[in-house]
Amino acid sequence: MARDGARTELIGRRDECQVLDDLLAQVRAGRSGVLVLRGEAGIGKTELLNHLLDRAAGCRIVRAAGVQSEMELSYAGLHQLCAPLLSHLDGLPEPQRNALRTAFGMEVGDAPDRFLVGLATLSLLAAAVGDEPLLCLVDDAQWLDRVSAQTLGFVARRLLAESVLLVLAVRDSGSREVLADLPELPVRGLNERDSRKLLDSVVSGPLDQRVRDRIVAETRGNPLALVELPRGLTLLEMAGGFGAPETRPLSSQIETGFLRRIRSLPAETQQLLLIAATEPVGDVSLLRHAAERLGIDVDSAATQAEASGLLTLGAWVRFRHPLVRSAAYRATGFEERRRVHRALAESIDATLYPERRVWHLASATTGPDEAVAAELEGSAGTAHARGGIAAAAGFLHRATELTPDPVRRGARALAAARAKYQAGAFETARELVDAAELSPLDEVGTGRATLLRGQITSAAKSASAGLPLLLEAAKQLQPFDSALAGQTYRDAIYAALTAGRLANGGVRDVAEAVLSTLGQEDSASREDLLLTGLARVITEGYPVGAPILMDAVAAFRTENLSREYGLGWLPLACRMAHSIWDFSAWSDLSAQLVGLARGNGALAVLPSALLLRLSNRVFAGDLRGAASLAVEANAIGEATGSSFFAHYGALVVEPFRGRESTTRQAIETLTHDRLLRGEGKVTTATQWATAVLCNGLGRYEEAYASAERGCENPQELGLSLQSRVELVEAAVRLGRPERAVDAVRTIEEMAQVSGTPWALGISAATRALVSEGEAADVLHRQAIERLDTAGTLMDSARARLRYGEWLRSEQRRADARTLLSEAHKMLGEAGAEAFAERARRELQAAGVKVSARTSTAPAVLTAKEVEIARLAQGGFTNPEIGARLFLSPHTVEWHLRKVFAKLGISSRKEIGSMQLDAMAITS
């Protein structure tokens, strides 16, 4: 796009330039900025990036550009942007450093979680700032490989106080999915006056007024079209407007103009442009080597290419515009392109860039070739290990096409289908499974094909739609790959438990399938015991299955588990520990699961691990610890674009705090979430939460109705069992103990089987509520003793409250005061405000004057500020806090400065003695 005179002002872009200048000023002042420039091809996005470059004195600059032919190479765009900053890698926390090094192919390791790569990128950009702001410019972001685009979107949403400016130029036709919700500046066409001004600046000869009017009208203010289209007009057309009207899209017209200019160049110059278009890295040395292999006089061809204005050769090869690149690739036939791909494959150093080399080699191959297919398969494994699932899928897909042997072709098609499924390309994955099944597959291959069909169907449609296929796959795999079969049963039964009451019998179908396939319990592994025990609970009842579950849970506690195994099996083991009332095992296993997920950066598992752990902490009476875990889960949810974690965390914590508005908000959101519709466990959880809330607030009719609905599907275990406890309390407080009898009996039966202090304590507590006289007194005391032993302090405090209420009703006021005082203190310290208030009212009725609990500090801190302050209080450094909450250390410091200002303090030491929860703003 032409400039008005010197490189000082773009014609017709004053407003857009002012926005960019303001962002630069903001970054120089210590804040960060993000902007997406969106517009059609040729509209001037690149020139606006150049405007930033002109104004960026005193800033460090890194650049990248998406290239269409690189979209299959995962992390290629991100590596291009971050390469100049890699000297700062050593300063990153080890998990982040390893994730980025693996993603960039600098070391071999387990595939890094893409969100951990995102956090590492955020930390790397922040570390690179130093004394100069950092300017990150990305052109043609619509052609970034998917994982690079996702990573940059993640980073963009976390930038706050790092002095980093990230500006991405995106063509209008590109998908809005990855860069959605980022600040955006639409770049539109120039007005008529500026269009004429720009056109006049590039036309040197006479131009008929009618031709001028037509060009201005047809180009619709597109600067590149205004500059380029006149180049294709003959003198006759310019003077009189004689010529056929153009009906093609504007971008096609511009590209055709470039194509015409390319074809007017000498043959060797055209070849050089083709090489540059085919290898998008922009490496001048590689361009030269490939050209020399093809016998091109490089110096002469390069001189002609630069003189044409279509390409510049400096430190890197740069095309004037992406449409020049596509025109250069189209300018020659297939055979010439194949020759160039082969020359590039032979010129690339296989030790440094094996994936690029084999991709060019595959593009140069026209028929079946096992050697090339094997190289592609090997590169797919390397790409997958770096977390480049999309790249692995592309390599395997091409390997399948080049494989001559039908047996190997089937196996590679299945591998390609699995990679495509993992990358979210469900339709292509299904087509590859179809292709695999046309090849001769062995029994394991057939089972894996069925498994993939089930997984694809579950992801693309619903869990219930995929369940029959998953079960069929598990049965097919059991005789040949029992480990994979067990994992398939595990995933199926976990999904069916979540679907719960609306799963059309799915959970029972899975349970029966497990029992028909797995061996006897006396010789089973702990995984088989876990699945068999759960299946027997579902099909034959709690007394039959729970003892098997107890053995399984005990076996999972006996040793440290490997990363993959623990992350796969511990979520179900935790749920089962809760369901057999083994609080000690639940505490240990949930802590181990969170530790594994955090330590390995397994962000796909960490949110659910945090939710399992925070539920455990709620029953332990540690609402502050649970709230801290909820903030961490919410931070991951924000990073991954999911609000579920925040709302589910609130659903578990807020009812015990007695905070009705936040509880109702969580219930409303989860109930109406389109992705959760049909999952019965959500219904059970929301009804249990309502029952807890209303029991705390003394609204027992509502509590009873909700608890009754929460008990409707006992096969879900977990909160369905807990709903019975809430039902008993509500029924007795309503004076209807007869309605609680069945629930009490069920709890007692479970306690007899489990025999844990928690189960026996809850059994005694609920039986006490429907008993009278000495029997009730003994049971209340037994409940408190056993719940104290179990470590379930929330239940223990509530047991004291219920005992105190009963003692007062028995006119034993002195004894009541003792128990109610203990309950009031324990519940208040735990943060269970509504239950503590209930205890206070009972104490007043027993003749003890207790002031209502009031906050001694103003509510001034947000939830995020409270959590950052709490972690600082616990001795965490800024990088450690940032890693926990997906923030850069600079942003953590910015939040801490706000905390210091609000609290009137000046250092971390002064946070140490503060009651931070009392300062939190509540909704």
Sequence and secondary structure as in RCSB ss.txt:
>XXXX:A:sequence
MARDGARTELIGRRDECQVLDDLLAQVRAGRSGVLVLRGEAGIGKTELLNHLLDRAAGCRIVRAAGVQSEMELSY
AGLHQLCAPLLSHLDGLPEPQRNALRTAFGMEVGDAPDRFLVGLATLSLLAAAVGDEPLLCLVDDAQWLDRVSAQ
TLGFVARRLLAESVLLVLAVRDSGSREVLADLPELPVRGLNERDSRKLLDSVVSGPLDQRVRDRIVAETRGNPLA
LVELPRGLTLLEMAGGFGAPETRPLSSQIETGFLRRIRSLPAETQQLLLIAATEPVGDVSLLRHAAERLGIDVDS
AATQAEASGLLTLGAWVRFRHPLVRSAAYRATGFEERRRVHRALAESIDATLYPERRVWHLASATTGPDEAVAAE
LEGSAGTAHARGGIAAAAGFLHRATELTPDPVRRGARALAAARAKYQAGAFETARELVDAAELSPLDEVGTGRAT
LLRGQITSAAKSASAGLPLLLEAAKQLQPFDSALAGQTYRDAIYAALTAGRLANGGVRDVAEAVLSTLGQEDSAS
REDLLLTGLARVITEGYPVGAPILMDAVAAFRTENLSREYGLGWLPLACRMAHSIWDFSAWSDLSAQLVGLARGN
GALAVLPSALLLRLSNRVFAGDLRGAASLAVEANAIGEATGSSFFAHYGALVVEPFRGRESTTRQAIETLTHDRL
LRGEGKVTTATQWATAVLCNGLGRYEEAYASAERGCENPQELGLSLQSRVELVEAAVRLGRPERAVDAVRTIEEM
AQVSGTPWALGISAATRALVSEGEAADVLHRQAIERLDTAGTLMDSARARLRYGEWLRSEQRRADARTLLSEAHK
MLGEAGAEAFAERARRELQAAGVKVSARTSTAPAVLTAKEVEIARLAQGGFTNPEIGARLFLSPHTVEWHLRKVF
AKLGISSRKEIGSMQLDAMAITS
>XXXX:A:secstr
  BSSSTT BTT HHHHHHHHHHHHHHHTT  EEEEEEE TTSSHHHHHHHHHHH TT EEEEEE  GGGTTSTT
HHHHHHHGGGGGGGGGS HHHHHHHHHHTTSS  S   HHHHHHHHHHHHHHT TTS EEEEEESGGGS HHHHH
HHHHHHHH SSS EEEEEEEETTS SSTTTTS EEE     HHHHHHHHHHH  S   HHHHHHHHHHHTT HHH
HHHGGGG  HHHHHH  S    S HHHHHHHHHHHHHHTS HHHHHHHHHHHHSTT BHHHHHHHHHHTT  HHH
HHHHHHHTTSEEESSBEEESSHHHHHHHHHTS HHHHHHHHHHHHHHS TTT HHHHHHHHHHT  S  HHHHHH
HHHHHHHHHHTT HHHHHHHHHHHHHH  SHHHHHHHHHHHHHHHHHTT HHHHHHHHHHHHTS   HHHHHHHH
HHHHHHHHHHT HHHHHHHHHHHHHHHTTT HHHHHHHHHHHHHHHHHHGGGSTTHHHHHHHHHHHHS  GGG  
HHHHHHHHHHHHHHH HHHHHHHHHHHHHHHTSS   HHHHHHHHHHHHHHHHHTT HHHHHHHHHHHHHHHHHT
T TTTHHHHHHHHHHHHHHTT HHHHHHHHHHHHHHHHHHT  HHHHHHHHHHHHHHT HHHHHHHHHHHHT GG
GTT HHHHHHHHHHHHHHHHHHT HHHHHHHHHHHTS GGG THHHHHHHHHHHHHHHTT GGGGHHHHHHHHHH
HHHH  HHHHHHHHHHHHHT  HHHHHHHHHHHHHHHHHHT HHHHHHHHHHHHHHHHHTT HHHHHHHHHHHHH
HHHHHT HHHHHHHHHHHHHTT        SS   B HHHHHHHHHHHTT  HHHHHHHHT  HHHHHHHHHHHH
HHHT  SGGGGTT  GGGGB   
